[in-house]
Amino acid sequence: MKSSFSIARGSSSLCRDLGFSLVEVMVASAIAASVLTGAALAFNAIGTNQRKVSTIVSIEIGKSAANSHYDISGSTVNTYKAPSYGRAARADRLRSRFWDDVSHASAVFCLARDGLNTFRPVYIPLEDGVDARSLDSPESFRLHLNKMMSQSSSVYKSWRGSSSFNNGTVFIMQP
């Protein structure tokens, strides 16, 4: 019994199998290559002629802010003109980490300062006999910091109510 896929022999003595011949494969490949080349050229033309939303612009942020945040001596920063969603996601991750740290902290103090923050302690010792519960306000924490680390007195300023100073530092105390 013959398979239904086989081709009956004609008058020719050659048997023809199912499939594509070399010529058919070459023609199909040439057509596919020309279609892909045309699509690539069209995409290139569209990409070249569109408005540039990713151009870079210079933003004036001031000399002290550039030195403090970017550690550069100039007063301008080059950045993308269009919003960078990658940077926005990174900022959101930083915000989430900040709130996680604040929610697990035993105390959080915001101290006012003017100018650059040159004082960045990792460890703040407690004086013998001082109950940590007495550090219940930013001012009491600032006074304790001045007592334990005298170089902080030139950085952090005393204030009450709304601050007249331009900058601030957040201290997050972990147990």
C-alpha positions as CSV (number, residue, x, y, z in Angstrom):
1,M,0.0,0.0,0.0
2,K,1.4,3.3,-1.0
3,S,1.6,6.3,1.3
4,S,-0.8,9.1,0.5
5,F,2.2,11.5,0.5
6,S,4.1,9.9,-2.2
7,I,3.8,11.2,-5.7
8,A,3.0,8.7,-8.4
9,R,5.6,8.2,-11.0
10,G,4.8,9.8,-14.3
11,S,6.4,8.9,-17.5
12,S,9.7,10.2,-16.1
13,S,11.9,7.7,-14.5
14,L,13.0,10.2,-11.7
15,C,11.2,10.1,-8.4
16,R,10.3,13.5,-6.9
17,D,10.3,13.8,-3.1
18,L,8.2,16.3,-1.3
19,G,10.1,19.5,-0.1
20,F,11.6,22.6,-1.6
21,S,14.2,22.6,-4.3
22,L,17.4,24.6,-4.0
23,V,16.1,27.2,-6.4
24,E,12.9,27.7,-4.4
25,V,14.8,28.1,-1.2
26,M,17.2,30.7,-2.8
27,V,14.3,32.7,-4.2
28,A,12.5,32.7,-0.8
29,S,15.7,33.8,1.0
30,A,16.2,36.6,-1.5
31,I,12.7,37.9,-1.0
32,A,13.0,37.7,2.8
33,A,16.3,39.5,2.7
34,S,14.9,42.3,0.6
35,V,11.9,42.7,2.8
36,L,14.1,42.9,6.0
37,T,16.5,45.3,4.3
38,G,13.6,47.6,3.3
39,A,12.2,47.5,6.9
40,A,15.6,48.3,8.3
41,L,16.0,51.3,5.9
42,A,12.5,52.5,6.8
43,F,13.2,52.3,10.5
44,N,16.5,54.1,10.1
45,A,14.7,56.9,8.2
46,I,12.0,57.3,10.8
47,G,14.6,57.2,13.6
48,T,16.8,59.8,11.9
49,N,14.0,62.3,11.1
50,Q,12.2,62.2,14.4
51,R,12.6,64.9,17.0
52,K,15.4,64.3,19.4
53,V,13.9,63.8,22.8
54,S,17.0,62.4,24.3
55,T,19.2,65.4,23.8
56,I,21.5,66.5,26.6
57,V,21.2,70.0,28.2
58,S,23.2,71.9,30.7
59,I,21.5,72.9,33.9
60,E,22.9,75.6,36.2
61,I,22.7,74.2,39.8
62,G,25.2,76.5,41.5
63,K,28.8,75.9,42.5
64,S,28.2,74.7,46.1
65,A,25.4,72.2,45.1
66,A,27.6,70.8,42.3
67,N,30.5,70.4,44.7
68,S,28.3,68.9,47.4
69,H,26.2,66.5,45.3
70,Y,28.3,65.7,42.3
71,D,31.9,66.5,43.6
72,I,32.6,68.7,40.6
73,S,34.2,72.1,40.6
74,G,31.8,73.7,38.0
75,S,28.3,75.0,38.5
76,T,26.5,73.2,35.7
77,V,25.4,69.6,35.2
78,N,24.7,67.9,31.9
79,T,21.5,65.8,31.9
80,Y,18.8,64.5,29.5
81,K,16.2,66.8,28.3
82,A,13.5,64.1,28.2
83,P,12.5,62.4,31.4
84,S,14.6,59.4,32.2
85,Y,12.4,56.7,33.5
86,G,15.3,54.6,34.6
87,R,16.5,57.4,36.9
88,A,13.0,57.9,38.1
89,A,12.8,54.2,39.1
90,R,16.2,54.6,40.8
91,A,15.0,57.6,42.7
92,D,11.9,55.7,43.8
93,R,14.1,52.8,45.0
94,L,16.1,55.3,47.0
95,R,12.9,56.8,48.5
96,S,11.7,53.3,49.5
97,R,15.0,52.5,51.1
98,F,14.9,55.8,53.0
99,W,11.4,55.1,54.3
100,D,12.4,51.6,55.3
101,D,15.4,53.0,57.3
102,V,13.2,55.6,58.9
103,S,10.5,53.1,59.9
104,H,13.1,50.8,61.6
105,A,15.0,53.6,63.3
106,S,14.9,54.3,67.0
107,A,15.2,58.1,66.4
108,V,15.3,60.4,63.4
109,F,16.7,64.0,63.7
110,C,16.9,66.7,61.1
111,L,19.5,69.3,61.8
112,A,19.8,72.6,60.0
113,R,23.0,73.7,58.3
114,D,24.2,76.3,55.9
115,G,26.6,75.3,53.2
116,L,28.3,72.0,52.6
117,N,28.1,69.1,55.0
118,T,31.7,68.4,55.9
119,F,30.8,66.3,59.0
120,R,29.5,62.8,58.3
121,P,29.9,60.5,61.3
122,V,29.1,56.8,61.1
123,Y,29.2,56.2,64.9
124,I,28.0,58.7,67.5
125,P,29.0,57.7,71.1
126,L,26.9,58.3,74.1
127,E,28.4,60.1,77.1
128,D,28.6,58.0,80.3
129,G,25.5,58.4,82.4
130,V,23.4,59.9,79.6
131,D,20.0,58.3,79.0
132,A,19.4,58.1,75.3
133,R,15.7,58.9,76.0
134,S,16.8,62.4,76.9
135,L,17.7,63.0,73.3
136,D,14.1,63.7,72.4
137,S,14.4,66.7,70.1
138,P,16.7,67.8,67.3
139,E,18.1,70.6,69.5
140,S,19.0,68.1,72.3
141,F,20.6,65.8,69.8
142,R,22.6,68.8,68.3
143,L,23.8,69.8,71.7
144,H,24.9,66.2,72.5
145,L,26.6,66.0,69.1
146,N,28.5,69.3,69.9
147,K,29.6,67.9,73.2
148,M,30.8,64.5,71.8
149,M,32.2,65.8,68.5
150,S,33.3,69.4,68.6
151,Q,33.7,69.7,64.8
152,S,30.0,69.4,64.4
153,S,29.3,72.8,66.1
154,S,30.6,74.7,63.0
155,V,28.3,72.7,60.7
156,Y,24.9,72.4,62.4
157,K,22.9,75.4,63.5
158,S,20.3,75.9,66.2
159,W,16.8,76.6,65.0
160,R,13.2,76.5,66.2
161,G,10.1,76.5,64.0
162,S,10.7,77.0,60.3
163,S,14.4,77.1,59.5
164,S,16.0,80.1,57.8
165,F,18.9,77.9,56.7
166,N,19.1,76.5,53.2
167,N,20.2,72.9,53.9
168,G,19.6,70.1,56.4
169,T,21.0,66.8,57.4
170,V,18.9,63.8,58.4
171,F,20.4,61.6,61.1
172,I,18.8,58.1,61.3
173,M,19.6,56.3,64.6
174,Q,19.6,52.6,64.4
175,P,19.4,50.5,67.7
